[in-house]
Amino acid sequence: MRANWPLSNSLRGGWLTTSSQLVQLPAVATINVREARAQLSKPLDRAHRGEEVVISKGGVPYARLVPLAPPVPRQPGWLVGTLGTAFFEPLPDEELAAWDDDS
């Protein structure tokens, strides 16, 4: 379970007890805008490895870099049998003429 309320940096990456639950908080790296501007590739690499990186300005969080979810693999053939045979038949001449009309 992930906590969904703002937490101070001292609590991030540790354990927090809420009522009867023990919640593990994700480790979050916080960098300031100047660092992010000077070395953008480093926080991007950290996010790509699975870390969450928060960019702050004047000590106030402004943006969060998080890893993207892996793409869903394509599954060929998922439309098999859903197109009728009429789909593959030639279009009538008047419909073809409407597509070829330049006006």
Backbone as CSV, one residue per row, in Angstrom:
resi,resn,N_x,N_y,N_z,CA_x,CA_y,CA_z,C_x,C_y,C_z
1,MET,0.848,-1.178,0.000,0.000,0.000,0.000,0.886,1.230,0.000
2,ARG,0.555,2.202,-0.804,1.344,3.410,-0.907,0.588,4.566,-0.279
3,ALA,1.280,5.329,0.530,0.653,6.496,1.144,0.379,7.535,0.073
4,ASN,-0.776,8.172,0.115,-1.133,9.127,-0.930,-1.371,10.513,-0.350
5,TRP,-0.566,10.912,0.600,-0.668,12.254,1.153,0.749,12.811,1.208
6,PRO,0.896,14.140,1.241,2.244,14.717,1.274,2.990,14.309,2.535
7,LEU,4.233,13.973,2.368,5.074,13.567,3.489,6.376,14.339,3.439
8,SER,6.938,14.604,4.561,8.229,15.280,4.574,9.300,14.311,4.093
9,ASN,10.415,14.853,3.614,11.494,14.012,3.111,12.050,13.080,4.174
10,SER,11.916,13.442,5.457,12.448,12.582,6.509,11.670,11.274,6.612
11,LEU,10.454,11.252,6.125,9.657,10.024,6.201,9.771,9.186,4.931
12,ARG,10.199,9.783,3.843,10.244,9.044,2.578,11.317,7.965,2.622
13,GLY,10.996,6.842,2.030,11.933,5.744,1.956,12.018,4.908,3.218
14,GLY,11.174,5.132,4.185,11.193,4.369,5.426,9.883,3.664,5.655
15,TRP,9.562,3.478,6.925,8.319,2.809,7.293,7.457,3.780,8.069
16,LEU,6.158,3.716,7.858,5.215,4.591,8.537,4.064,3.735,9.036
17,THR,3.656,3.937,10.256,2.527,3.200,10.808,1.287,4.086,10.749
18,THR,0.234,3.583,10.110,-1.036,4.301,10.049,-2.108,3.389,10.615
19,SER,-2.765,3.797,11.642,-3.762,2.998,12.366,-3.202,1.604,12.609
20,SER,-3.692,0.597,11.885,-3.219,-0.764,12.129,-2.367,-1.277,10.975
21,GLN,-1.949,-0.389,10.063,-1.194,-0.840,8.898,0.240,-0.321,8.956
22,LEU,1.143,-1.115,8.449,2.532,-0.718,8.311,2.764,-0.473,6.825
23,VAL,3.128,0.748,6.465,3.247,1.137,5.064,4.704,1.422,4.756
24,GLN,5.232,0.810,3.682,6.589,1.127,3.256,6.501,2.264,2.258
25,LEU,7.224,3.332,2.530,7.216,4.487,1.657,8.334,4.370,0.632
26,PRO,8.083,4.803,-0.610,9.110,4.683,-1.636,10.252,5.667,-1.381
27,ALA,11.453,5.267,-1.774,12.596,6.167,-1.675,12.453,7.231,-2.757
28,VAL,12.613,8.486,-2.377,12.450,9.595,-3.312,13.694,10.464,-3.244
29,ALA,14.283,10.728,-4.394,15.408,11.644,-4.469,14.856,13.029,-4.773
30,THR,15.311,14.038,-4.053,14.871,15.404,-4.290,16.070,16.226,-4.740
31,ILE,15.923,16.907,-5.869,16.982,17.779,-6.377,16.381,19.145,-6.661
32,ASN,17.223,20.164,-6.665,16.697,21.488,-6.966,16.758,21.747,-8.467
33,VAL,16.101,22.805,-8.895,15.999,23.123,-10.323,17.380,23.354,-10.921
34,ARG,18.251,23.999,-10.182,19.597,24.290,-10.712,20.334,22.996,-11.028
35,GLU,20.269,22.012,-10.127,20.906,20.716,-10.388,20.277,20.033,-11.587
36,ALA,18.946,20.064,-11.654,18.234,19.399,-12.754,18.596,20.036,-14.088
37,ARG,18.715,21.357,-14.115,19.049,22.059,-15.347,20.473,21.735,-15.783
38,ALA,21.386,21.681,-14.841,22.790,21.453,-15.163,23.075,20.004,-15.565
39,GLN,22.355,19.067,-14.973,22.648,17.650,-15.204,21.362,16.862,-15.385
40,LEU,20.583,17.204,-16.388,19.275,16.566,-16.579,19.392,15.063,-16.814
41,SER,20.456,14.627,-17.458,20.555,13.195,-17.768,20.652,12.334,-16.509
42,LYS,21.250,12.857,-15.432,21.383,12.048,-14.214,20.032,11.763,-13.552
43,PRO,19.163,12.778,-13.319,17.847,12.433,-12.756,17.003,11.587,-13.706
44,LEU,17.166,11.796,-15.005,16.429,10.955,-15.962,16.873,9.502,-15.864
45,ASP,18.180,9.291,-15.735,18.680,7.919,-15.580,18.157,7.281,-14.296
46,ARG,18.098,8.065,-13.219,17.579,7.525,-11.956,16.110,7.137,-12.098
47,ALA,15.328,7.987,-12.765,13.913,7.670,-12.983,13.773,6.433,-13.864
48,HIS,14.628,6.322,-14.859,14.577,5.157,-15.751,14.889,3.871,-14.999
49,ARG,15.732,3.950,-13.969,16.058,2.767,-13.152,14.947,2.423,-12.164
50,GLY,13.908,3.261,-12.081,12.784,2.942,-11.201,12.638,3.857,-10.009
51,GLU,13.547,4.807,-9.832,13.448,5.730,-8.709,12.487,6.870,-9.040
52,GLU,11.955,7.468,-8.017,11.135,8.668,-8.177,12.020,9.855,-7.827
53,VAL,12.059,10.849,-8.700,12.888,12.031,-8.494,11.972,13.247,-8.456
54,VAL,12.068,14.023,-7.384,11.269,15.239,-7.248,12.178,16.430,-7.496
55,ILE,11.737,17.325,-8.382,12.474,18.556,-8.660,11.796,19.670,-7.882
56,SER,12.600,20.367,-7.066,12.033,21.419,-6.230,12.651,22.766,-6.579
57,LYS,11.913,23.803,-6.261,12.371,25.176,-6.487,12.153,25.930,-5.181
58,GLY,13.234,26.385,-4.591,13.126,27.073,-3.310,12.600,26.176,-2.203
59,GLY,12.883,24.883,-2.282,12.421,23.945,-1.266,10.994,23.467,-1.451
60,VAL,10.312,23.959,-2.501,8.921,23.564,-2.771,8.910,22.594,-3.959
61,PRO,8.334,21.406,-3.814,8.275,20.452,-4.923,7.495,21.036,-6.109
62,TYR,8.103,20.958,-7.294,7.471,21.471,-8.503,7.109,20.371,-9.493
63,ALA,7.949,19.357,-9.610,7.711,18.316,-10.611,8.227,16.989,-10.078
64,ARG,7.700,15.924,-10.659,8.111,14.588,-10.249,8.461,13.788,-11.495
65,LEU,9.647,13.218,-11.527,10.057,12.310,-12.601,9.828,10.892,-12.102
66,VAL,9.052,10.141,-12.837,8.780,8.754,-12.474,9.020,7.882,-13.691
67,PRO,9.347,6.619,-13.483,9.561,5.740,-14.634,8.250,5.484,-15.365
68,LEU,8.348,5.346,-16.670,7.175,5.003,-17.464,6.840,3.528,-17.281
69,ALA,5.575,3.222,-17.409,5.159,1.817,-17.356,5.666,1.131,-18.628
70,PRO,6.065,-0.127,-18.523,6.538,-0.820,-19.727,5.407,-0.918,-20.748
71,PRO,5.749,-0.828,-22.032,4.705,-0.906,-23.056,4.049,-2.281,-23.062
72,VAL,2.780,-2.283,-23.370,2.042,-3.544,-23.462,2.437,-4.216,-24.780
73,PRO,2.872,-5.469,-24.731,3.263,-6.134,-25.970,2.079,-6.282,-26.916
74,ARG,2.356,-6.056,-28.188,1.292,-6.195,-29.191,0.929,-7.665,-29.357
75,GLN,-0.328,-7.895,-29.590,-0.801,-9.262,-29.767,-1.375,-9.377,-31.170
76,PRO,-0.610,-9.935,-32.100,-1.102,-10.051,-33.467,-2.306,-10.985,-33.546
77,GLY,-3.204,-10.642,-34.423,-4.353,-11.500,-34.670,-5.548,-11.248,-33.790
78,TRP,-5.558,-10.187,-32.998,-6.689,-9.977,-32.094,-7.939,-9.526,-32.818
79,LEU,-7.834,-9.125,-34.091,-9.020,-8.747,-34.871,-9.486,-9.855,-35.813
80,VAL,-8.851,-11.001,-35.756,-9.210,-12.096,-36.650,-10.685,-12.439,-36.481
81,GLY,-11.392,-12.473,-37.584,-12.801,-12.850,-37.571,-13.754,-11.712,-37.273
82,THR,-13.279,-10.508,-37.052,-14.192,-9.411,-36.742,-14.581,-8.605,-37.984
83,LEU,-13.829,-8.738,-39.070,-14.179,-8.045,-40.309,-14.915,-9.015,-41.228
84,GLY,-16.025,-8.550,-41.746,-16.778,-9.393,-42.680,-16.125,-9.403,-44.055
85,THR,-16.595,-10.257,-44.919,-16.011,-10.358,-46.270,-16.286,-9.107,-47.095
86,ALA,-17.343,-8.364,-46.789,-17.657,-7.146,-47.539,-16.551,-6.102,-47.382
87,PHE,-15.818,-6.156,-46.323,-14.733,-5.202,-46.104,-13.673,-5.305,-47.192
88,PHE,-13.449,-6.503,-47.707,-12.398,-6.740,-48.680,-12.881,-6.621,-50.126
89,GLU,-14.147,-6.392,-50.347,-14.672,-6.264,-51.708,-14.395,-4.862,-52.243
90,PRO,-14.269,-4.724,-53.562,-13.987,-3.411,-54.148,-15.137,-2.437,-53.892
91,LEU,-14.781,-1.153,-53.768,-15.790,-0.122,-53.565,-16.552,0.131,-54.861
92,PRO,-17.809,0.557,-54.768,-18.564,0.916,-55.960,-17.909,2.125,-56.655
93,ASP,-18.148,2.251,-57.988,-17.506,3.310,-58.775,-17.820,4.704,-58.250
94,GLU,-19.086,4.960,-57.830,-19.428,6.303,-57.338,-18.689,6.647,-56.037
95,GLU,-18.423,5.660,-55.203,-17.684,5.921,-53.973,-16.204,6.164,-54.268
96,LEU,-15.660,5.396,-55.206,-14.276,5.632,-55.607,-14.119,7.023,-56.213
97,ALA,-15.112,7.460,-57.018,-15.061,8.772,-57.627,-15.097,9.860,-56.547
98,ALA,-15.826,9.650,-55.456,-15.884,10.628,-54.372,-14.512,10.757,-53.691
99,TRP,-13.781,9.673,-53.597,-12.448,9.730,-52.999,-11.450,10.430,-53.930
100,ASP,-11.636,10.249,-55.235,-10.708,10.828,-56.214,-11.054,12.272,-56.534
101,ASP,-12.209,12.768,-56.133,-12.639,14.134,-56.436,-11.721,15.123,-55.736
102,ASP,-11.138,16.055,-56.496,-10.204,17.046,-55.928,-10.898,18.280,-55.390
103,SER,-12.180,18.420,-55.526,-12.839,19.645,-55.078,-13.217,19.612,-53.626
